[in-house]
């Protein structure tokens, strides 16, 4: 089954509606997201990526059947109803109607990587108190400032790094400057150099599960 792309108006309640437009992405431009009080847009992304952004997770935590997602890249624009409300709920309802799917949160036992800090912060370099968050990736190398462990875990879940859910069990609450190779095995070696451990295991985690309703 292929996803059907149209422009439509979805009725969420008797007085509230969200207008959604989905178009093929033709330009060779990087992914770009915009959020305003009554508008949400994401350009240059797959449907899986868009759903991940709605629920603020990485795409590896979205179970999207291969036969349903064509992995094509689109531009998404959603005009939300005035008066506020639960933005995630409106976006979820809009995507479910648009693509003929259901979106649910489910706990599942999964293969994951577990990130731990056996010796506390180890050789991690604490960021300066005034330093702002920044992450730059070039030629497989990472240069990050003011990166906390949750942010590091999300970065490691990238398809270009570990491509698997990462569970943070470091118990570290600080922010650090991290630099080094981050391509697959290189990421594990880099983090070992800072005193962190990344090991495969199984854990029960929350997944965003997509099913067809057509």
C-alpha positions in Angstrom: 0.0 0.0 0.0 1.3 3.4 -0.9 0.6 6.6 0.9 -1.9 8.9 -0.9 -0.8 12.5 -1.0 -3.6 15.1 -1.3 -4.5 18.5 0.2 -7.4 18.1 2.6 -9.3 19.7 5.5 -9.6 17.5 8.6 -12.4 18.1 11.1 -11.1 17.5 14.6 -14.2 18.6 16.5 -17.4 20.5 15.7 -15.6 23.9 15.9 -11.9 23.1 15.4 -10.1 22.0 12.2 -6.6 21.8 10.9 -5.7 22.3 7.2 -2.8 20.1 5.9 -0.9 20.4 2.7 1.6 17.7 1.6 3.6 18.3 -1.6 6.6 16.5 -3.2 9.9 18.1 -2.3 11.6 19.1 -5.5 14.4 21.4 -4.3 17.8 20.1 -3.3 17.6 21.9 0.0 18.3 20.6 3.5 15.5 19.7 5.9 13.9 22.8 7.5 11.3 23.0 10.2 9.1 26.0 11.3 6.7 26.2 14.3 4.4 29.1 15.1 1.4 29.4 17.4 -1.0 28.3 14.6 1.3 26.8 12.0 3.7 23.8 11.7 5.8 23.0 8.7 8.6 20.6 7.8 10.3 20.6 4.4 12.4 17.9 2.8 11.4 15.0 5.1 9.9 11.5 4.8 6.5 10.8 6.5 8.4 8.7 9.1 10.6 11.7 9.9 7.6 14.1 10.1 5.9 11.8 12.6 9.1 11.5 14.6 9.2 15.4 14.8 5.6 15.6 15.9 6.2 13.2 18.8 9.8 14.6 19.5 11.5 11.3 19.0 14.1 10.0 16.5 12.9 8.1 13.5 14.3 4.8 14.8 11.5 5.0 17.5 8.8 5.1 14.8 7.6 1.6 13.7 6.5 2.4 10.2 5.8 -0.8 8.1 8.1 -0.9 5.1 5.2 -1.7 2.7 3.3 1.5 3.8 6.1 4.1 3.7 7.6 4.8 0.3 10.5 6.8 1.9 9.9 9.7 -0.6 10.6 13.2 0.6 7.8 15.8 1.0 7.1 19.3 2.2 4.5 19.4 5.0 2.4 22.4 6.1 -0.3 22.4 8.8 -2.4 25.3 9.7 -3.8 24.7 13.2 -7.1 25.9 14.5 -7.2 29.3 16.3 -7.5 29.4 20.1 -4.6 27.0 21.0 -5.1 23.4 22.1 -2.9 20.3 22.1 -0.7 20.8 19.1 0.5 17.2 19.1 -3.0 15.9 19.1 -4.1 18.1 16.2 -1.0 17.1 14.2 -1.6 13.4 15.0 -5.2 13.6 13.9 -4.3 15.4 10.7 -1.6 12.8 9.7 -3.9 9.9 10.6 -6.6 11.3 8.3 -4.2 12.3 5.5 -2.5 9.0 5.2 -5.1 6.5 6.4 -3.1 5.4 9.4 -3.4 5.1 13.2 -0.6 6.3 15.5 -0.3 4.9 18.9 2.3 4.8 21.7 3.3 1.2 22.7 5.8 -0.3 25.1 8.0 -2.9 23.4 11.0 -5.0 24.3 13.6 -4.0 21.8 17.3 -4.4 20.9 18.9 -1.2 22.1 22.3 0.3 23.0 22.7 1.2 26.7 24.8 4.3 27.5 26.4 4.2 30.9 29.1 6.1 32.8 30.9 3.5 35.0 33.2 6.1 36.6 30.9 9.1 36.6 31.8 12.0 34.3 35.2 10.5 33.6 37.1 12.5 31.1 34.1 14.4 29.8 34.8 18.2 29.6 32.1 20.3 31.4 30.7 23.1 29.2 31.1 26.7 30.4 27.9 27.9 32.2 27.3 30.5 29.5 27.8 28.2 26.5 24.9 27.6 24.2 23.9 24.3 22.7 25.6 23.6 19.4 26.1 20.4 17.4 28.2 20.2 14.2 28.9 17.1 12.1 31.4 17.2 9.4 33.0 14.2 7.6 31.8 11.8 10.2 33.1 13.9 13.1 31.1 15.5 15.9 31.8 18.8 17.6 29.3 19.5 20.3 29.0 22.1 23.0 26.7 22.0 26.0 25.5 18.5 25.1 23.6 16.6 27.9 23.3 12.9 27.9 19.7 12.8 26.6 20.8 14.9 23.6 23.8 12.6 23.1 21.5 9.6 23.1 19.3 11.1 20.4 22.3 11.9 18.3 23.6 8.3 18.6 20.3 6.9 17.4 20.9 8.5 14.0 21.0 6.1 11.0 24.5 7.3 10.3 25.7 6.5 13.8 24.2 3.5 15.7 20.7 3.4 14.0 19.1 1.8 17.1 17.4 3.2 20.2 19.8 4.3 22.9 18.8 4.2 26.6 20.6 6.7 28.8 21.6 5.1 32.1 24.6 7.4 32.8 22.7 9.3 35.6 24.8 12.3 34.5 22.8 15.6 34.6 25.5 18.0 33.4 26.3 19.4 29.9 29.6 18.6 28.2 31.8 19.4 25.2 32.3 16.3 23.1 34.4 16.0 19.9 35.5 13.0 17.9 34.5 10.4 15.2 30.9 9.4 15.3 30.5 7.0 12.4 29.2 3.6 13.7 32.1 1.9 15.5 33.9 5.2 15.7 31.2 6.6 18.0 31.7 3.8 20.5 35.4 4.2 20.5 35.2 8.0 20.9 32.8 7.7 23.9 35.0 5.0 25.5 37.8 7.6 25.4 35.7 9.9 27.5 34.9 7.1 30.0 31.4 6.3 28.7 30.3 2.8 27.8 27.9 1.8 24.9 26.8 -1.8 25.0 24.0 -3.7 23.1 21.2 -5.0 25.3 17.4 -5.3 25.4 15.1 -2.9 27.2 11.4 -2.1 27.2 11.0 1.3 25.5 8.1 3.4 24.1 7.7 3.2 20.4 5.4 5.2 18.1 3.6 2.5 16.1 2.0 3.2 12.7 -0.8 0.9 11.3 -2.9 1.2 8.2 -6.6 1.9 8.6 -7.4 1.4 4.9 
